[in-house]
Amino acid sequence: MKKQVHSLEVRNAALTRLEERGVTVEDIAEIVYLMQSPYHPDLRMDACIESVKAVLEKREMQHAILVGVELDTLAEKGLLSEPLQSIIASDEGLFGCDETLALGSVFGYGSIAVTTFGHLDKHKVGVIKRLDTKSAEGRVHTFLDDLVASVAANASSRMAHRMRDEQEAEAARLEALSVKLKVENEGGEGTEQAG
């Protein structure tokens, strides 16, 4: 029987790979903040960090990170066969497998995540820009830049939906309080007994 890999081991490996490649949760949270703060002026960075961490808890995201970073690392070491080695090492413009892997991890978070991913892939915001820029040190981030965009897009969508839920819950609470006060005020009138 094959050994089943414990989910905690997978999670830790994915987080370690990000860290080894110079990507922090805070880096990704900054992108989330940039994407969501225009819609929520009181947004705090700690909420963005929490959302990124929640996305990184998803097994599908962890698997995508492990696969993508592994391919980037093998390309850096020249260990892939040709022509794949050259395609990944040069981040060939017509190679779409990197976006496909990242996009597959976005579908679970809805249309906001999909459109946000497209925006981030096109505009290369924050740490994504650094990862996408060809470096003189021979680093390859063909997959990682798209995977970071995927995490940021998912965390951004997650926040957008949760903030709407919180706004609606608060509006419902205020409406219920208003009705309660109205009933109490109406019920208090004419209840004095004649003496």
Secondary structure by P-SEA (a helix, b strand, c coil): ccbbbbaaaaaaaaaaaaaaacccaaaaaaaaaaacccccccccaaaaaaaaaaaaacaaaaaaaaaaaaaaaaaaacccccaaaaaaaaccccccaaaaaaaaaaccccaaaaaaaaaaaaaccaaaaaaacccccccccccaaaaaaaaaaaaaaaaaaaaaaaaaaaaaaaaaaaaaaaaaaaaaccccccc
